[in-house]
């Protein structure tokens, strides 16, 4: 994938789409502006409230490959570290 990106000159990123929401962009703007001062500690959580996943990968342990941590945990971790 890296080679394909380099050859195409396109942007390659993982699907961390939550960082483009209005709330996330507004918070990032405030952080970058220094409004919150130096951040040295963060605590975050995410609750899935929209729907139950329907793909077997999320419901069957033998297919899950990490469960909720990999399913939604990576998204809140990305927002916290971004």
C-alpha positions as CSV (number, residue, x, y, z in Angstrom):
1,X,0.0,0.0,0.0
2,X,2.9,2.4,0.8
3,X,4.4,1.7,-2.7
4,X,1.1,2.3,-4.4
5,X,0.7,5.6,-2.4
6,X,4.2,6.7,-3.4
7,X,3.6,5.9,-7.1
8,X,0.2,7.6,-7.2
9,X,1.1,10.7,-5.2
10,X,-2.2,10.3,-3.3
11,X,-2.9,10.4,0.4
12,X,-3.1,7.1,2.3
13,X,-4.7,6.9,5.7
14,X,-6.5,4.4,7.9
15,X,-10.2,4.8,8.3
16,X,-10.1,7.1,11.3
17,X,-13.1,9.0,10.1
18,X,-14.2,10.3,13.5
19,X,-11.5,12.9,13.5
20,X,-13.3,14.7,10.7
21,X,-16.5,15.3,12.7
22,X,-17.4,18.9,13.6
23,X,-16.9,18.3,17.3
24,X,-13.5,16.6,16.8
25,X,-12.3,19.4,14.5
26,X,-13.5,22.1,16.9
27,X,-11.7,20.5,19.8
28,X,-8.6,20.1,17.8
29,X,-8.7,23.7,16.8
30,X,-9.0,24.8,20.5
31,X,-6.1,22.5,21.5
32,X,-3.9,23.8,18.7
33,X,-4.8,27.4,19.7
34,X,-3.6,26.6,23.2
35,X,-6.9,27.4,24.8
36,X,-6.6,24.4,27.1
37,X,-2.9,24.9,28.0
38,X,-0.5,22.0,28.0
39,X,-2.4,18.7,28.0
40,X,-0.5,16.1,30.0
41,X,-3.3,13.7,30.8
42,X,-6.4,12.5,28.9
43,X,-9.2,10.1,29.6
44,X,-11.6,8.9,27.0
45,X,-14.4,6.4,26.3
46,X,-16.8,5.5,23.5
47,X,-20.2,3.9,23.6
48,X,-21.8,2.4,20.5
49,X,-25.4,3.6,20.5
50,X,-26.4,3.5,16.9
51,X,-26.8,-0.2,16.2
52,X,-25.6,-3.7,16.9
53,X,-22.9,-4.8,14.5
54,X,-24.3,-7.4,12.0
55,X,-21.1,-8.8,10.6
56,X,-19.9,-12.1,12.2
57,X,-16.5,-10.6,12.9
58,X,-17.9,-8.6,15.7
59,X,-20.3,-11.2,17.2
60,X,-18.2,-14.4,17.0
61,X,-15.1,-14.5,19.2
62,X,-13.2,-16.7,16.7
63,X,-13.6,-14.0,14.0
64,X,-13.4,-10.9,16.2
65,X,-9.6,-10.3,16.2
66,X,-9.7,-8.1,19.2
67,X,-13.3,-7.5,20.0
68,X,-14.5,-4.0,21.1
69,X,-11.0,-2.7,21.5
70,X,-10.3,-3.2,17.8
71,X,-13.9,-2.5,16.7
72,X,-14.4,0.9,18.3
73,X,-11.6,1.4,20.7
74,X,-9.1,2.4,18.0
75,X,-11.4,5.3,17.0
76,X,-11.5,6.9,20.5
77,X,-7.8,6.3,21.0
78,X,-7.1,8.1,17.7
79,X,-9.2,11.1,18.8
80,X,-7.5,11.2,22.1
81,X,-4.0,11.0,20.6
82,X,-4.7,13.2,17.6
